[in-house]
Structure formats: C-alpha cells, structure tokens
Amino acid sequence: MTHQESNAKESSVSSRGWRSLQENLILIAIALCLALLIRTFVAEPRYIPSDSMLPTLHKGDRLVVEKISYLSGSPHLGDIVVFQPPEELQQRGYPKDQAFIKRIIGTPGKTVSIAGGKVYIDGQPIQEDYIAEPPILPMEGRQVPPNEFFVMGDNRNDSNDSRYWGFLPKENIIGRAVFRFWPFNRIGVI
C-alpha cells in the first residue's frame, strides 16, 4: 500500500467516524425535542408529596398525568386531576409551580354540600367507596361557577381542598392522573 493509499484510507475512516458522530448527535437532539414536546403537551410524570389522597394514592407514589383529554373536553365527576394552585392558594404562600392533586367532586352548575359525613351534589348523596373516612365538618351548599370545579382529597379530613380555598379554575388544571408506575407492587391504572 502506498503512502497516498494509506492517507486516503485514514481520511475515509475519519470521515465515517465524523458522520457517525453527527448522526448520533442529531438522534440525541431529536429524542430530547420529542421528550420535551411529549412532557409539555401529552403526558408527564408526577410525584405524590402528601397523604391527602389516601387511600387511593400514597405519599411517594409516582404517576403519569395525561394532558390531551382536557384540551377539547372538561373534567368529569370523579377524575383525579393535577393542577397549579389557584390565586387564593398563591396568596397564602404556595408557589405557582407547586402542583396539587385532588378529585373532581363538583362540576360547573352543580351545588356541592356536606352533611352527616356525606357529600351531596344537587341534594343527592354521592357514592364514595374511595375515601379514607367520611368528612367530619359540614359545609353549606356552594354552586360551582362556569369553567370552575370543586375538588377534594380522598383523605377528606386531611386535605387542603376547595372547602378551604374555593373553586378550581379550569385553566389551572395540568392534566388527569391515569397510571401509577411506582411503587411496582401497586402499578396500574388509577
């Protein structure tokens, strides 16, 4: 092999190595962009920081929160939603980026009340097999305004929710909790 042939071969190997590195960098950039887009618009992981949703969700559970369904529709009674704190909570010192998680109890136009350890919607008791214990404190009827929701934690007597800070505006809702992926022994659809 001549000196020129050797140089040409080294140049070819170097060129292939550079192309391979470029392709890998492009693939990494595309993967990062897709991950960012998915997290921003489709779904994201969330961590449960408190016991307010016991027994449904435990402190330390990790969930997937989907964001698509509420782009064209509204939350339904019973949906578990993750949201940014409304203005009332921000005025009490909660940062705007701190996420809360609660269950939708009252939808726009409905009247929510609590009496005798039961939650009532428009005067009818709702079946709540998912709560830790019945709510102790009564609450006079409150009609849910348009584009807002009444939310409560499943751990009724240990939850900072709509009973104390008011209604949740729809625009504060990040998404709906759909799947628990940690811990492994409780993995599954919520």
C-alpha positions as CSV (number, residue, x, y, z in Angstrom):
1,M,0.0,0.0,0.0
2,T,1.4,3.4,-1.0
3,H,1.6,6.4,1.3
4,Q,-1.3,8.1,-0.7
5,E,-3.5,5.0,-0.4
6,S,-2.8,4.9,3.4
7,N,-3.7,8.6,3.8
8,A,-6.9,8.1,1.7
9,K,-7.9,5.1,3.9
10,E,-7.3,7.1,7.1
11,S,-9.3,10.1,5.7
12,S,-12.2,7.8,4.8
13,V,-12.2,6.2,8.3
14,S,-12.0,9.7,9.9
15,S,-14.9,10.9,7.6
16,R,-17.1,7.9,8.6
17,G,-16.4,8.5,12.3
18,W,-17.3,12.1,11.9
19,R,-20.6,11.3,10.1
20,S,-21.4,8.7,12.7
21,L,-20.9,11.3,15.5
22,Q,-23.1,13.8,13.6
23,E,-25.8,11.2,13.1
24,N,-25.7,10.3,16.8
25,L,-25.9,14.0,17.8
26,I,-28.9,14.5,15.6
27,L,-30.6,11.5,17.0
28,I,-30.0,12.8,20.6
29,A,-31.3,16.2,19.7
30,I,-34.5,14.7,18.1
31,A,-35.0,12.5,21.2
32,L,-34.7,15.5,23.5
33,C,-37.1,17.5,21.4
34,L,-39.6,14.7,21.4
35,A,-39.3,14.2,25.1
36,L,-39.8,17.9,25.7
37,L,-42.9,18.0,23.4
38,I,-44.4,14.9,25.0
39,R,-43.9,16.2,28.5
40,T,-45.2,19.7,27.6
41,F,-48.3,18.6,25.6
42,V,-49.1,14.9,26.1
43,A,-48.1,13.4,29.4
44,E,-45.7,13.9,32.3
45,P,-44.6,12.0,35.5
46,R,-45.7,13.4,38.9
47,Y,-44.8,12.6,42.5
48,I,-47.4,12.5,45.3
49,P,-46.0,14.7,48.1
50,S,-48.7,14.2,50.8
51,D,-51.3,11.8,52.3
52,S,-54.3,14.0,51.1
53,M,-55.4,11.3,48.5
54,L,-55.2,8.3,50.8
55,P,-56.2,5.5,50.3
56,T,-56.2,5.9,46.5
57,L,-52.8,7.4,46.3
58,H,-50.0,7.2,48.8
59,K,-47.2,9.6,49.6
60,G,-44.3,8.8,47.3
61,D,-46.4,7.3,44.5
62,R,-45.4,8.2,41.0
63,L,-48.0,8.8,38.3
64,V,-48.4,9.5,34.7
65,V,-50.5,12.6,34.1
66,E,-52.1,12.9,30.6
67,K,-52.8,16.3,29.2
68,I,-54.6,15.6,26.0
69,S,-58.2,14.9,27.1
70,Y,-58.9,18.3,28.6
71,L,-57.7,20.2,25.6
72,S,-61.1,19.5,23.9
73,G,-63.2,18.5,26.9
74,S,-63.8,19.1,30.5
75,P,-63.0,17.1,33.6
76,H,-65.7,14.7,34.8
77,L,-67.0,13.9,38.3
78,G,-64.5,11.6,39.9
79,D,-61.5,12.4,37.7
80,I,-58.2,12.8,39.7
81,V,-56.6,16.0,38.4
82,V,-53.2,17.6,38.9
83,F,-53.3,21.4,38.9
84,Q,-51.4,24.6,39.7
85,P,-52.7,26.4,42.8
86,P,-55.4,28.9,42.3
87,E,-54.9,32.6,43.2
88,E,-56.2,32.0,46.7
89,L,-53.5,29.4,47.5
90,Q,-50.8,31.6,45.9
91,Q,-51.8,34.4,48.2
92,R,-51.4,32.0,51.1
93,G,-47.7,31.4,50.1
94,Y,-47.9,28.4,47.8
95,P,-45.7,28.9,44.7
96,K,-47.4,29.0,41.3
97,D,-45.4,26.0,40.1
98,Q,-46.3,23.7,43.0
99,A,-48.7,21.0,41.7
100,F,-51.7,19.8,43.7
101,I,-53.7,16.6,43.1
102,K,-57.3,16.2,44.1
103,R,-60.5,14.5,42.9
104,I,-63.2,16.4,40.9
105,I,-66.3,16.4,43.1
106,G,-68.4,19.3,41.7
107,T,-68.6,20.3,38.0
108,P,-69.9,23.7,36.7
109,G,-73.5,24.4,37.6
110,K,-73.7,21.8,40.3
111,T,-74.2,22.5,44.0
112,V,-71.9,20.7,46.5
113,S,-72.7,20.4,50.2
114,I,-71.6,18.2,53.1
115,A,-73.8,17.0,55.9
116,G,-73.8,14.0,58.2
117,G,-70.5,12.7,56.8
118,K,-71.8,12.6,53.2
119,V,-71.0,14.7,50.2
120,Y,-74.1,15.8,48.2
121,I,-74.4,17.0,44.7
122,D,-77.6,18.9,44.0
123,G,-79.1,17.4,47.2
124,Q,-78.2,13.8,46.3
125,P,-75.6,11.9,48.2
126,I,-72.7,10.6,46.1
127,Q,-71.3,7.1,46.5
128,E,-67.6,7.4,47.6
129,D,-66.0,4.0,48.0
130,Y,-62.6,5.6,47.6
131,I,-62.4,7.8,50.7
132,A,-60.3,7.2,53.8
133,E,-63.2,8.2,56.1
134,P,-66.3,10.4,55.9
135,P,-65.8,14.2,56.2
136,I,-66.3,15.4,59.7
137,L,-67.1,19.1,59.1
138,P,-70.4,20.1,57.4
139,M,-70.5,22.6,54.5
140,E,-73.3,24.7,53.3
141,G,-74.2,24.3,49.6
142,R,-71.9,26.0,47.1
143,Q,-72.8,26.3,43.5
144,V,-69.8,25.7,41.2
145,P,-69.3,28.6,38.7
146,P,-68.8,28.2,35.0
147,N,-65.3,26.9,34.0
148,E,-64.5,26.0,37.6
149,F,-64.6,22.9,39.7
150,F,-64.9,21.8,43.3
151,V,-62.1,19.4,44.3
152,M,-61.4,17.3,47.4
153,G,-58.8,14.9,48.5
154,D,-59.8,11.3,49.2
155,N,-58.5,11.7,52.7
156,R,-61.4,14.0,53.5
157,N,-60.3,15.1,57.0
158,D,-56.6,15.7,56.0
159,S,-56.9,17.6,52.7
160,N,-56.3,21.2,51.7
161,D,-59.0,21.5,49.1
162,S,-61.9,23.5,47.7
163,R,-63.7,23.5,51.1
164,Y,-60.9,25.9,52.3
165,W,-59.7,27.9,49.3
166,G,-62.6,27.9,46.9
167,F,-63.2,26.7,43.3
168,L,-60.5,25.5,40.9
169,P,-60.4,27.3,37.6
170,K,-60.2,25.0,34.5
171,E,-57.1,26.8,33.2
172,N,-55.2,25.8,36.3
173,I,-55.6,22.1,35.5
174,I,-52.5,20.5,34.2
175,G,-54.0,17.1,33.4
176,R,-55.6,13.9,34.7
177,A,-53.8,11.2,36.7
178,V,-54.1,7.9,34.7
179,F,-51.4,5.5,35.7
180,R,-49.3,4.7,38.7
181,F,-45.8,3.4,37.8
182,W,-44.2,3.4,41.2
183,P,-44.1,1.5,43.5
184,F,-44.1,-1.7,41.5
185,N,-46.4,-3.6,43.8
186,R,-49.2,-1.0,43.1
187,I,-48.5,-0.4,39.5
188,G,-51.6,0.1,37.3
189,V,-54.4,2.3,36.0
190,I,-55.9,4.8,38.5
